[in-house]
Amino acid sequence: MNKPSPLPRDLDTLFIERDRAQVTLDSIGDAVVSTDFRGHITYLNKAAEHLTGFPQEAAFGRPIGEVFRLVHAVSRRPVDCPVTESIIENQRRSVGAHCLLLRRENTLVPVDVSATPIHDRLGGVVGAVLVAHDVTAARELSDRLARLALYDHLTGLPNRTLFADRLDRAIGLAKRAGDSFSLLYIDLDNFKEVNDRLGHQAGDQLLQIAADRLLRCVRNSDTVSRQGGDEFLALLINCSDVNASILCAQKIVDTLSAPYLIDGTDLRLSATVGIALYPSDATEARSLVRAADTAMYRGKCAGRGGYVCFSATTSS
């Protein structure tokens, strides 16, 4: 019986190197796709199959743009795959930040994508290799950090930093358009006594309920912010006169004065609101906040549980 002749040494070595390369590519976490000079797919590693949803046999020979369908994270407009540009220009190319991959089952995954040309022995471009990295975890971490920097951790309301930015924007827009708006400074009366008597956990629950009630008192275009402790600010873009501001302030006073059920205990608080108008009471952000705070303090001195307008300094 004739034995098969052994493979030539160089061919045997080639198979070994190919298998080693295959194992290596399938072991890395990034998606790797190779194409020919026309941009048609010739290979996907396991990570690329998982990321795109296309198995090797379904993707082979297809244009790269049919498998790696990229869209902008905000506009959802198509983004050109960098493979074609890389082949034509014979340079490494990548897509910008905030890019999403539209997978085979039409789900979206945030990715970083780059393409590098493949050369033959003579230096000619024969294709490209695309590398894609799933950045879902990194984007989520970035979003969480951004939220921590701009939102109050307890109530989820905009914090001082974000509110200051929105107030500056409101002033800029109102100045250009010749409009006016209202700013309310809101303080929960006797909150410290409740907090000391029932503990910080109960106090935190009360603040969360109060924040939710405040949001229900304003429009979606308005901004409610927790300034710290039991103090809140409300930027009312659509309240351009004192009467509209008073109606909103009274609604807030009534809403925040409703009973709070905390751990089986029926709590009752009142709230005092200071009202300031732009530009009649102040034309700068700090001055406007100070005016609303001053009006609120006058309301505290007058007996609490009501509202005071900075200009009129009259309580309800």
N, C-alpha and C positions, 0 to 999 in steps of 0.2 A: 504494500500500500504506500503510495507516494505521500510524503509529508509536504504540507504547504511550505513554500520557500519563505524564509524570514524576510521581514520588511527591510528595505535599505535603512542603514543607520540614520541617515538624515531625515527620512520620512518618519521613522519611528520617533525620533526626537521632536519632529513637528507635531505629531499627534499628542505627545506628552505635554508639550507647551500649550497646545490648543486646549486640552482638558484642564490644565492648570489655570489658564486664563478664564475659562468658563466658570470654574469653581470660584475664582476670585471675584468675577463680576457678579455672580449670583449671591455672594456673601456680603457685599457692601449694601448699605442702606439706601443710597441714592439711586434714582432711576437712571439707567444708561441705555441710550438708543443710538444705533448707528444707521446711516443711510448711504445710498450710492450718490453719484454726482448729480442725479436728478432730484434728490431729496426724497427718494422712496426708501422705505424702511427695509433694512436687511437683518436687523437683530434687536431684540429687547432682552434685558436681564429680568430676573424675577421681580425685582422692585419696580421696574417699569411696567410689567404686566399688572401688578397689584395697584399701582398708582393710577394708571390709565383705564384699567378695567378691560384691556384688550389682551388676550392670550397671543403668544408668538405667531401661531398659525393664522389668526385673524388679522394681525397687523402687518405681516410680511408682504412686502411689495406695495403697500399703500403709501400715498403721499404723507409726509410727516404731519402736515396740517390737518389731516383727517383724524389722526390719533392724538396728537397734542394740540387740542383746540384751546387756545388761550384767550381770556377776556380780561378787561380792566376791572379791578375790584369795585370801583365806584360806578363808572358809567355802564359797565357790562358790554362795552363795545369790543369787537374782536381785536386781538393783538397779534401781529404777525409773528410766527415762529421764527427764531433767529437762525435756523439752519440754512435757509436759502441765502440770506444775507452773508452768512459765514462762508458758504461755498463760493459765491460770486466775488466777494471781496478778499477771500483767502486770509481771513482774520477771525480771531475769537470774537464772538458777539453774545450779548446777553440782553434780556428784557429788563425793564425797569421794575422798581418796587411796586407793590400792590397789584400783582398779577395773579389770576386764578386759572386753574386748569379745569376745563369742563370734561368730566370723566364720561365713560361710555354710557353709564346709566343716568347722565345729566346731573350729577351732583358736582359741587364745586369744591376745589381744594386750593388753598394758597400755596404758591410754589415760587422758588427762585430757579430760573432756567438760563443755561448758557450753552453755546454751541461752538465747537472747534473743528476746523477743517482737517480731513485725513489726507495724507500725501502718499504717493507711490515712491518707489526707490529713486525716481528721477526728480522728485519734488512736485510733481503735478497733483492737483486736487482731484481725488477720486471719490470724495464723499465727505461726511461730517459725523461727528459724535455729539450727541446732545446729552447733557446731564441736568437732571431736575431734582431739586431737594424740596421735600414737603416741609413747609415752615408753619404748619398749623399751630404747633405748641409755642413757637417763638412769637407768632402773631397774637395768640391768646394771652401770653405773658405780657407782651407790650400793651395790649388793650387794658389788661388788669392794672398795670402800673400807671397808665394814663388816667384810668378812672380813679385810682387812689389819689392821684395828684389833683384831680379836679372836682371830685364829689365827696360829700360827707360820708364817712364809713358807716354811721349809725342810721341815718335817714335816707341815704341815697340821693339827697338833694344836692344841687351845685354848692360848692364851698365858696369861701371868700374869693379865692383866685379866679374861678370861673365866673362868679357873679360880677366881679370888678371888670372883667373883660366885656361881659354883656352890657353892663351899665355904660362903659366907655363907648361901645358900639351904638347903643341907643342914643346917647348924647350926640355922637357924630351924625347919625341919620337924621335926628330931629333938627339939628342945627342947619343941615343942608336943605331940609324940606320945610323949615319953618314950623315944625310941629311941636307938640308938648306931650308930656307923659307924667305918670305919677309914680312915686316911690313910697312904700309903706314900711314902717319899722314896727315889728310885732314882738311883744314880750308876754310870756305866760306869767300871770300873777300868782305869787305864792308857790312857785314850782319848787323852790329850795326846801320849803317846809315838807312837801310831799316826798321829795327825794330823801331827806334826812329821816323821815318817819318810816317809810316803807323800803328804803334801800335803793341803790343805784340801778339794779335790774328793773325794778318797777318804774323808776324814773325814765330809763331808756325806752321801755315799752310805751310810756305816756308820750314821749317825744316822737316816737315813730307814728303813733296814732295821730298826733297833732300835725305832723308833716303831711300825712295822707289827707287829712281834712283840709289843710291849706291848699293843697293842689286842686281839690275839688271846688275851691272858691274862686279860682282864676281860670283864664282861658289858656289854651295850648300855646299861644304866642307869648304869654307872660312867663316870668321866671320867679320861682320861690327858692330862696337860699337859706340854709342854716348858717348863721354867723358864729355860732358857738353857744354852749349852754342852752338856755331856753329862749334865745333871741333869733328872730328870722327877719329876712327882708323880702319884699315882694315888688318886683319891677312890673308895672302895669302899662304896657305899651299902648293899649287901647283905651286907657282912661285919660282923656285929654283935658278934663275940667274937674273942678272941685266936687261938683255934684255926683259925677260918676265915681270919683274916688271915695266919697263918703258912703255911697251905696255898697261898694265892695268892702270897705272897712267895716261897716255894720254887719255885713254877711259873715265876715271873718270873726268878729266878736261873738256873734250868735252861734256860729258853728263850733268855735273852740270852747264855748261855755257849756256845751252839751255834756252829759255824764260820760266818764271814762270808766270802763270796767277792767280793772287790773287785778289778776289773781283772785277773782271773786269779790274784790272790794270796789264799791261804787265811789269814784272820785269826782269831784267837781272843781273846776278851775275857771277863772275868768282870764281875759286877755286885754291888753291895752295896745292901741295902735296909734302911731304917729304918721301923719300924712304930709308929704312935701311934693310940690309940683315943679317940673322943669318947663320953662326957664324962669317962672315968676319968683320962685323961692331960692333958686341957686342955679348956676350955669356950669359948675364943675362937679365932678363925681363926689369928691370928698365933702364938699360943702353941701351937696344935696343929701348925702347920707347923714351928715351932722344935723341938718335941718329936720329930717324925719326923726332922728334920735331925740332931738330937743323937744319936738312935739310929743313924742311918746313919753318922755320924762315928765312933761307938764301934765299929761294924762294920769300918770302914776300919782303925782302930787294932788291931783284933783279928786282922787277917789278910786281910780282903776276901773277896769271893766268897761271901757268905752274908747272913743277915738278923739284925737285933737288934730286940727289942721295947723300947720306951722304958721301960715300967714295970718289967719283969723284968731288962732289960739283960743278957740272955743270948744268945749267938750259937749258930747251928745248927752 
